[in-house]
């Protein structure tokens, strides 16, 4: 049985990225497999599971992790993470350190936990999904903007999108239909880095955490962000926080849907907790 495979994207476009790959290549005890195009990480992860690897490591951001997860779903293979992307929300959730060498030590130790896998239609995701504003922001934020401004680039895009008329979303949960302007769905607590959006979330509780926001004007977004920082956003009169195993979101307009930071489809979308689980490598407690 093979041990550890690292899936990474070698087409780095900065000196820092190239240095990161060179650092990772020095780690002992693994085999490297580069990607060349979107979809490669999913295929390589599926092939690694079929060839008997014990652990497949996603070296990248949340988008790379999402592809690897979709390749591993339903297999006994463990997912390891080397967080080297722009946004590393899932790594933050798991308590993985920012130091890659320490992350590798954790991967070699092989301590795992089993978590829920969530689905958006047929796509799996581990951390978060969104319909409306945040998916529009992801769609509008270029690689060049992320390189220049980092996480701030998303706020710049959000300010531009907030000037538009928001879509009308219909959200069906437990037989009741609600209206909103954008929806966030969490499997873990974090969204956008260290911010805790889903205060009641647990990875293994069999539930999705759903936030429905009714307004997305400039002042509304500023207020939402302020209350998120204070942990009181769920108390806002125009915000609903629900836990459920299934939520359906639809709209008469063309509205994008993102999963783990990548736009993957348009609404309508059904979110659900999958019967399949995922084993992830985590720091020993």
C-alpha positions as YAML, in Angstrom:
chain: A
units: angstrom
residues:
- id: 1
  name: UNK
  ca: [0.00, 0.00, 0.00]
- id: 2
  name: UNK
  ca: [1.31, 3.44, -0.94]
- id: 3
  name: UNK
  ca: [1.70, 6.10, 1.72]
- id: 4
  name: UNK
  ca: [1.31, 9.79, 0.93]
- id: 5
  name: UNK
  ca: [0.61, 11.61, -2.34]
- id: 6
  name: UNK
  ca: [0.83, 15.41, -2.57]
- id: 7
  name: UNK
  ca: [-1.24, 17.05, -5.30]
- id: 8
  name: UNK
  ca: [-0.08, 20.55, -6.19]
- id: 9
  name: UNK
  ca: [-0.17, 23.12, -8.98]
- id: 10
  name: UNK
  ca: [3.36, 23.82, -10.26]
- id: 11
  name: UNK
  ca: [2.38, 26.69, -12.56]
- id: 12
  name: UNK
  ca: [3.28, 29.28, -9.94]
- id: 13
  name: UNK
  ca: [3.09, 32.88, -11.06]
- id: 14
  name: UNK
  ca: [5.20, 34.48, -8.33]
- id: 15
  name: UNK
  ca: [8.62, 34.05, -6.74]
- id: 16
  name: UNK
  ca: [6.98, 33.36, -3.38]
- id: 17
  name: UNK
  ca: [4.89, 30.54, -4.88]
- id: 18
  name: UNK
  ca: [7.92, 28.97, -6.52]
- id: 19
  name: UNK
  ca: [9.79, 29.09, -3.22]
- id: 20
  name: UNK
  ca: [6.81, 27.40, -1.52]
- id: 21
  name: UNK
  ca: [6.86, 24.50, -3.97]
- id: 22
  name: UNK
  ca: [10.62, 24.11, -3.56]
- id: 23
  name: UNK
  ca: [10.13, 23.96, 0.21]
- id: 24
  name: UNK
  ca: [7.42, 21.30, -0.04]
- id: 25
  name: UNK
  ca: [9.52, 19.20, -2.42]
- id: 26
  name: UNK
  ca: [12.13, 18.79, 0.32]
- id: 27
  name: UNK
  ca: [9.67, 17.06, 2.68]
- id: 28
  name: UNK
  ca: [10.46, 13.34, 3.05]
- id: 29
  name: UNK
  ca: [8.11, 10.41, 2.64]
- id: 30
  name: UNK
  ca: [5.76, 11.43, -0.14]
- id: 31
  name: UNK
  ca: [5.22, 11.38, -3.89]
- id: 32
  name: UNK
  ca: [4.36, 14.56, -5.79]
- id: 33
  name: UNK
  ca: [1.82, 14.82, -8.57]
- id: 34
  name: UNK
  ca: [1.43, 18.15, -10.38]
- id: 35
  name: UNK
  ca: [-1.75, 19.44, -11.97]
- id: 36
  name: UNK
  ca: [-1.89, 21.11, -15.35]
- id: 37
  name: UNK
  ca: [-5.52, 22.24, -15.65]
- id: 38
  name: UNK
  ca: [-8.78, 22.57, -13.68]
- id: 39
  name: UNK
  ca: [-10.20, 19.17, -12.81]
- id: 40
  name: UNK
  ca: [-6.78, 17.49, -12.58]
- id: 41
  name: UNK
  ca: [-6.74, 17.48, -8.76]
- id: 42
  name: UNK
  ca: [-10.10, 15.71, -8.67]
- id: 43
  name: UNK
  ca: [-8.95, 13.08, -11.16]
- id: 44
  name: UNK
  ca: [-5.59, 12.55, -9.47]
- id: 45
  name: UNK
  ca: [-7.22, 12.15, -6.06]
- id: 46
  name: UNK
  ca: [-9.64, 9.56, -7.45]
- id: 47
  name: UNK
  ca: [-6.77, 7.65, -9.06]
- id: 48
  name: UNK
  ca: [-4.71, 7.82, -5.84]
- id: 49
  name: UNK
  ca: [-7.60, 6.29, -3.89]
- id: 50
  name: UNK
  ca: [-7.87, 3.49, -6.48]
- id: 51
  name: UNK
  ca: [-4.12, 2.84, -6.26]
- id: 52
  name: UNK
  ca: [-4.10, 2.40, -2.50]
- id: 53
  name: UNK
  ca: [-2.63, 5.61, -1.10]
- id: 54
  name: UNK
  ca: [-3.24, 6.06, 2.62]
- id: 55
  name: UNK
  ca: [-3.27, 9.88, 2.53]
- id: 56
  name: UNK
  ca: [-3.74, 12.41, -0.26]
- id: 57
  name: UNK
  ca: [-2.50, 15.91, 0.53]
- id: 58
  name: UNK
  ca: [-3.96, 19.00, -1.13]
- id: 59
  name: UNK
  ca: [-1.22, 21.63, -1.39]
- id: 60
  name: UNK
  ca: [-3.16, 24.77, -2.19]
- id: 61
  name: UNK
  ca: [-6.11, 26.89, -1.15]
- id: 62
  name: UNK
  ca: [-9.73, 26.00, -0.59]
- id: 63
  name: UNK
  ca: [-10.39, 25.49, -4.31]
- id: 64
  name: UNK
  ca: [-7.65, 22.85, -4.58]
- id: 65
  name: UNK
  ca: [-8.93, 21.18, -1.42]
- id: 66
  name: UNK
  ca: [-12.45, 21.10, -2.87]
- id: 67
  name: UNK
  ca: [-11.27, 19.31, -6.01]
- id: 68
  name: UNK
  ca: [-9.32, 16.73, -4.00]
- id: 69
  name: UNK
  ca: [-12.31, 16.16, -1.69]
- id: 70
  name: UNK
  ca: [-14.56, 15.49, -4.69]
- id: 71
  name: UNK
  ca: [-12.03, 12.92, -5.88]
- id: 72
  name: UNK
  ca: [-11.79, 11.21, -2.48]
- id: 73
  name: UNK
  ca: [-15.50, 11.24, -1.51]
- id: 74
  name: UNK
  ca: [-16.63, 7.80, -0.42]
- id: 75
  name: UNK
  ca: [-13.13, 6.34, -0.16]
- id: 76
  name: UNK
  ca: [-11.23, 5.41, 3.04]
- id: 77
  name: UNK
  ca: [-8.30, 7.65, 2.08]
- id: 78
  name: UNK
  ca: [-7.41, 10.48, 4.48]
- id: 79
  name: UNK
  ca: [-7.18, 14.10, 3.33]
- id: 80
  name: UNK
  ca: [-4.12, 16.08, 4.39]
- id: 81
  name: UNK
  ca: [-3.67, 19.84, 3.90]
- id: 82
  name: UNK
  ca: [-0.68, 22.06, 3.18]
- id: 83
  name: UNK
  ca: [-2.26, 25.55, 3.18]
- id: 84
  name: UNK
  ca: [-0.58, 27.63, 0.49]
- id: 85
  name: UNK
  ca: [-3.53, 29.40, -1.16]
- id: 86
  name: UNK
  ca: [-4.95, 32.91, -0.90]
- id: 87
  name: UNK
  ca: [-7.71, 31.73, 1.42]
- id: 88
  name: UNK
  ca: [-7.20, 28.75, 3.72]
- id: 89
  name: UNK
  ca: [-10.47, 28.64, 5.65]
- id: 90
  name: UNK
  ca: [-10.66, 24.86, 5.98]
- id: 91
  name: UNK
  ca: [-7.09, 24.67, 7.31]
- id: 92
  name: UNK
  ca: [-7.99, 27.32, 9.89]
- id: 93
  name: UNK
  ca: [-11.05, 25.33, 10.89]
- id: 94
  name: UNK
  ca: [-8.98, 22.20, 11.48]
- id: 95
  name: UNK
  ca: [-6.40, 24.07, 13.54]
- id: 96
  name: UNK
  ca: [-3.57, 23.53, 11.05]
- id: 97
  name: UNK
  ca: [-0.59, 25.86, 11.61]
- id: 98
  name: UNK
  ca: [0.59, 28.35, 9.02]
- id: 99
  name: UNK
  ca: [4.07, 26.82, 9.04]
- id: 100
  name: UNK
  ca: [4.30, 24.21, 6.27]
- id: 101
  name: UNK
  ca: [6.99, 22.14, 8.00]
- id: 102
  name: UNK
  ca: [4.78, 21.82, 11.09]
- id: 103
  name: UNK
  ca: [1.84, 20.87, 8.87]
- id: 104
  name: UNK
  ca: [3.97, 18.12, 7.34]
- id: 105
  name: UNK
  ca: [4.81, 16.78, 10.79]
- id: 106
  name: UNK
  ca: [1.07, 16.59, 11.53]
- id: 107
  name: UNK
  ca: [0.46, 14.77, 8.24]
- id: 108
  name: UNK
  ca: [3.22, 12.25, 9.00]
- id: 109
  name: UNK
  ca: [1.78, 11.66, 12.49]
- id: 110
  name: UNK
  ca: [-1.47, 10.65, 10.76]
- id: 111
  name: UNK
  ca: [-3.98, 11.57, 13.49]
- id: 112
  name: UNK
  ca: [-7.41, 11.72, 11.82]
- id: 113
  name: UNK
  ca: [-11.02, 12.58, 12.51]
- id: 114
  name: UNK
  ca: [-14.11, 11.83, 10.46]
- id: 115
  name: UNK
  ca: [-16.30, 14.74, 9.37]
- id: 116
  name: UNK
  ca: [-19.54, 15.29, 7.50]
- id: 117
  name: UNK
  ca: [-19.46, 15.88, 3.77]
- id: 118
  name: UNK
  ca: [-21.92, 18.42, 2.42]
- id: 119
  name: UNK
  ca: [-23.31, 18.51, -1.12]
- id: 120
  name: UNK
  ca: [-24.56, 21.20, -3.45]
- id: 121
  name: UNK
  ca: [-26.53, 19.21, -6.03]
- id: 122
  name: UNK
  ca: [-23.82, 16.68, -7.04]
- id: 123
  name: UNK
  ca: [-20.80, 18.69, -5.86]
- id: 124
  name: UNK
  ca: [-19.25, 17.96, -2.46]
- id: 125
  name: UNK
  ca: [-17.89, 20.68, -0.21]
- id: 126
  name: UNK
  ca: [-16.27, 20.60, 3.21]
- id: 127
  name: UNK
  ca: [-16.41, 24.14, 4.55]
- id: 128
  name: UNK
  ca: [-18.89, 26.55, 3.02]
- id: 129
  name: UNK
  ca: [-21.08, 27.44, 0.10]
- id: 130
  name: UNK
  ca: [-22.96, 30.53, -0.93]
- id: 131
  name: UNK
  ca: [-25.68, 31.73, -3.29]
- id: 132
  name: UNK
  ca: [-25.82, 35.33, -4.45]
- id: 133
  name: UNK
  ca: [-23.50, 38.03, -3.14]
- id: 134
  name: UNK
  ca: [-20.49, 35.98, -2.08]
- id: 135
  name: UNK
  ca: [-20.59, 33.83, -5.22]
- id: 136
  name: UNK
  ca: [-20.85, 37.01, -7.30]
- id: 137
  name: UNK
  ca: [-17.82, 38.37, -5.44]
- id: 138
  name: UNK
  ca: [-15.82, 35.21, -6.13]
- id: 139
  name: UNK
  ca: [-16.84, 35.39, -9.78]
- id: 140
  name: UNK
  ca: [-15.81, 39.05, -10.07]
- id: 141
  name: UNK
  ca: [-12.47, 38.88, -8.24]
- id: 142
  name: UNK
  ca: [-9.55, 38.28, -10.61]
- id: 143
  name: UNK
  ca: [-6.30, 36.48, -9.81]
- id: 144
  name: UNK
  ca: [-4.45, 39.77, -10.42]
- id: 145
  name: UNK
  ca: [-6.63, 41.54, -7.82]
- id: 146
  name: UNK
  ca: [-6.04, 38.78, -5.26]
- id: 147
  name: UNK
  ca: [-2.29, 39.02, -5.89]
- id: 148
  name: UNK
  ca: [-2.30, 42.81, -5.44]
- id: 149
  name: UNK
  ca: [-4.75, 43.19, -2.55]
- id: 150
  name: UNK
  ca: [-5.06, 39.75, -0.94]
- id: 151
  name: UNK
  ca: [-8.33, 39.22, 0.99]
- id: 152
  name: UNK
  ca: [-9.09, 42.95, 0.58]
- id: 153
  name: UNK
  ca: [-9.76, 42.25, -3.11]
- id: 154
  name: UNK
  ca: [-12.98, 40.47, -2.13]
- id: 155
  name: UNK
  ca: [-14.22, 43.52, -0.22]
- id: 156
  name: UNK
  ca: [-13.51, 45.71, -3.25]
- id: 157
  name: UNK
  ca: [-15.61, 43.40, -5.43]
- id: 158
  name: UNK
  ca: [-18.34, 43.28, -2.77]
- id: 159
  name: UNK
  ca: [-18.58, 47.08, -2.75]
- id: 160
  name: UNK
  ca: [-19.08, 47.08, -6.52]
- id: 161
  name: UNK
  ca: [-21.72, 44.35, -6.43]
- id: 162
  name: UNK
  ca: [-23.60, 46.00, -3.54]
- id: 163
  name: UNK
  ca: [-24.46, 48.82, -5.94]
- id: 164
  name: UNK
  ca: [-26.53, 46.42, -8.07]
- id: 165
  name: UNK
  ca: [-30.09, 45.32, -7.49]
- id: 166
  name: UNK
  ca: [-29.88, 42.10, -5.46]
- id: 167
  name: UNK
  ca: [-31.51, 38.88, -6.71]
- id: 168
  name: UNK
  ca: [-34.63, 37.55, -5.02]
- id: 169
  name: UNK
  ca: [-33.85, 34.14, -3.56]
- id: 170
  name: UNK
  ca: [-36.42, 31.65, -2.31]
- id: 171
  name: UNK
  ca: [-35.07, 29.31, 0.35]
- id: 172
  name: UNK
  ca: [-37.04, 26.20, 1.29]
- id: 173
  name: UNK
  ca: [-36.14, 24.60, 4.63]
- id: 174
  name: UNK
  ca: [-38.22, 22.06, 6.54]
- id: 175
  name: UNK
  ca: [-41.32, 22.76, 4.44]
- id: 176
  name: UNK
  ca: [-41.21, 26.54, 4.86]
- id: 177
  name: UNK
  ca: [-40.19, 29.02, 2.16]
- id: 178
  name: UNK
  ca: [-38.26, 32.15, 3.08]
- id: 179
  name: UNK
  ca: [-36.95, 35.07, 1.02]
- id: 180
  name: UNK
  ca: [-33.44, 36.50, 1.03]
- id: 181
  name: UNK
  ca: [-30.88, 38.43, -1.00]
- id: 182
  name: UNK
  ca: [-28.01, 36.05, -0.37]
- id: 183
  name: UNK
  ca: [-27.46, 32.81, 1.46]
- id: 184
  name: UNK
  ca: [-24.43, 31.23, 3.15]
- id: 185
  name: UNK
  ca: [-24.25, 27.54, 4.01]
- id: 186
  name: UNK
  ca: [-21.64, 26.27, 6.44]
- id: 187
  name: UNK
  ca: [-20.37, 22.86, 7.42]
- id: 188
  name: UNK
  ca: [-17.82, 24.41, 9.80]
- id: 189
  name: UNK
  ca: [-17.73, 27.62, 11.82]
- id: 190
  name: UNK
  ca: [-15.44, 29.81, 9.72]
- id: 191
  name: UNK
  ca: [-15.96, 31.86, 6.59]
- id: 192
  name: UNK
  ca: [-13.41, 34.13, 4.93]
- id: 193
  name: UNK
  ca: [-10.48, 33.24, 7.15]
- id: 194
  name: UNK
  ca: [-10.64, 33.72, 10.92]
- id: 195
  name: UNK
  ca: [-14.22, 35.09, 11.02]
- id: 196
  name: UNK
  ca: [-16.75, 32.80, 12.72]
- id: 197
  name: UNK
  ca: [-20.01, 33.07, 10.82]
- id: 198
  name: UNK
  ca: [-21.61, 29.81, 11.96]
- id: 199
  name: UNK
  ca: [-21.36, 29.84, 15.75]
- id: 200
  name: UNK
  ca: [-23.32, 26.60, 16.31]
- id: 201
  name: UNK
  ca: [-21.62, 24.54, 13.61]
- id: 202
  name: UNK
  ca: [-19.85, 21.24, 14.20]
- id: 203
  name: UNK
  ca: [-18.28, 19.11, 11.48]
- id: 204
  name: UNK
  ca: [-19.89, 15.91, 12.69]
- id: 205
  name: UNK
  ca: [-23.38, 16.97, 13.82]
- id: 206
  name: UNK
  ca: [-25.21, 15.89, 10.64]
- id: 207
  name: UNK
  ca: [-26.46, 19.44, 10.04]
- id: 208
  name: UNK
  ca: [-25.85, 22.32, 7.69]
- id: 209
  name: UNK
  ca: [-25.78, 25.83, 9.16]
- id: 210
  name: UNK
  ca: [-27.68, 28.32, 6.99]
- id: 211
  name: UNK
  ca: [-27.53, 32.11, 7.15]
- id: 212
  name: UNK
  ca: [-30.14, 34.05, 5.18]
- id: 213
  name: UNK
  ca: [-29.39, 37.75, 4.67]
- id: 214
  name: UNK
  ca: [-32.30, 39.91, 3.54]
- id: 215
  name: UNK
  ca: [-30.43, 43.05, 2.40]
- id: 216
  name: UNK
  ca: [-27.11, 43.81, 0.68]
- id: 217
  name: UNK
  ca: [-26.82, 47.61, 0.48]
- id: 218
  name: UNK
  ca: [-23.55, 49.29, 1.48]
- id: 219
  name: UNK
  ca: [-24.78, 50.08, 4.98]
- id: 220
  name: UNK
  ca: [-26.26, 46.59, 5.37]
- id: 221
  name: UNK
  ca: [-22.96, 44.90, 4.47]
- id: 222
  name: UNK
  ca: [-21.04, 47.19, 6.85]
- id: 223
  name: UNK
  ca: [-23.52, 46.37, 9.61]
- id: 224
  name: UNK
  ca: [-23.34, 42.64, 8.93]
- id: 225
  name: UNK
  ca: [-19.53, 42.71, 9.07]
- id: 226
  name: UNK
  ca: [-19.55, 44.71, 12.31]
- id: 227
  name: UNK
  ca: [-21.97, 42.31, 13.98]
- id: 228
  name: UNK
  ca: [-20.05, 39.27, 12.68]
- id: 229
  name: UNK
  ca: [-16.93, 40.62, 14.38]
- id: 230
  name: UNK
  ca: [-18.94, 40.92, 17.60]
- id: 231
  name: UNK
  ca: [-20.62, 37.54, 17.13]
- id: 232
  name: UNK
  ca: [-24.12, 39.05, 17.15]
- id: 233
  name: UNK
  ca: [-25.04, 38.84, 13.45]
- id: 234
  name: UNK
  ca: [-27.63, 36.11, 14.02]
- id: 235
  name: UNK
  ca: [-29.52, 38.55, 16.28]
- id: 236
  name: UNK
  ca: [-30.09, 41.05, 13.46]
- id: 237
  name: UNK
  ca: [-33.77, 41.38, 12.44]
- id: 238
  name: UNK
  ca: [-32.91, 40.89, 8.75]
- id: 239
  name: UNK
  ca: [-30.74, 37.78, 9.28]
- id: 240
  name: UNK
  ca: [-31.95, 34.23, 9.87]
- id: 241
  name: UNK
  ca: [-29.71, 31.48, 11.22]
- id: 242
  name: UNK
  ca: [-31.02, 27.92, 10.81]
- id: 243
  name: UNK
  ca: [-29.67, 24.39, 11.13]
- id: 244
  name: UNK
  ca: [-30.98, 21.70, 8.81]
- id: 245
  name: UNK
  ca: [-30.03, 18.58, 6.87]
- id: 246
  name: UNK
  ca: [-31.42, 20.02, 3.62]
- id: 247
  name: UNK
  ca: [-32.01, 23.43, 2.07]
- id: 248
  name: UNK
  ca: [-33.16, 24.33, -1.44]
- id: 249
  name: UNK
  ca: [-32.41, 27.74, -2.98]
- id: 250
  name: UNK
  ca: [-33.96, 28.93, -6.22]
- id: 251
  name: UNK
  ca: [-34.46, 32.17, -8.13]
- id: 252
  name: UNK
  ca: [-36.06, 33.43, -11.32]
- id: 253
  name: UNK
  ca: [-32.74, 35.12, -12.11]
- id: 254
  name: UNK
  ca: [-29.37, 33.61, -13.02]
- id: 255
  name: UNK
  ca: [-27.58, 33.48, -9.68]
- id: 256
  name: UNK
  ca: [-24.15, 31.89, -9.16]
- id: 257
  name: UNK
  ca: [-23.37, 29.28, -6.48]
- id: 258
  name: UNK
  ca: [-19.92, 28.86, -4.93]
- id: 259
  name: UNK
  ca: [-18.53, 25.92, -2.99]
- id: 260
  name: UNK
  ca: [-15.34, 26.29, -0.94]
- id: 261
  name: UNK
  ca: [-14.54, 29.52, -2.76]
- id: 262
  name: UNK
  ca: [-15.09, 28.37, -6.35]
- id: 263
  name: UNK
  ca: [-18.15, 29.13, -8.50]
- id: 264
  name: UNK
  ca: [-19.43, 25.71, -9.57]
- id: 265
  name: UNK
  ca: [-22.99, 26.20, -10.83]
- id: 266
  name: UNK
  ca: [-26.06, 28.42, -11.05]
- id: 267
  name: UNK
  ca: [-29.19, 28.19, -8.91]
- id: 268
  name: UNK
  ca: [-31.43, 26.26, -8.35]
- id: 269
  name: UNK
  ca: [-29.40, 24.25, -5.87]
- id: 270
  name: UNK
  ca: [-30.18, 21.72, -3.17]
- id: 271
  name: UNK
  ca: [-27.79, 21.61, -0.23]
- id: 272
  name: UNK
  ca: [-27.73, 18.48, 1.88]
- id: 273
  name: UNK
  ca: [-25.56, 16.50, 4.25]
- id: 274
  name: UNK
  ca: [-24.19, 13.52, 2.35]
- id: 275
  name: UNK
  ca: [-24.31, 9.97, 3.64]
- id: 276
  name: UNK
  ca: [-20.60, 9.80, 2.74]
- id: 277
  name: UNK
  ca: [-18.00, 10.92, 5.26]
- id: 278
  name: UNK
  ca: [-14.47, 12.27, 4.94]
- id: 279
  name: UNK
  ca: [-11.42, 11.35, 7.01]
- id: 280
  name: UNK
  ca: [-9.10, 14.33, 7.53]
- id: 281
  name: UNK
  ca: [-5.64, 14.59, 9.11]
- id: 282
  name: UNK
  ca: [-5.71, 16.97, 12.09]
- id: 283
  name: UNK
  ca: [-3.38, 18.00, 14.91]
- id: 284
  name: UNK
  ca: [-3.49, 15.54, 17.82]
- id: 285
  name: UNK
  ca: [-5.48, 16.98, 20.72]
...
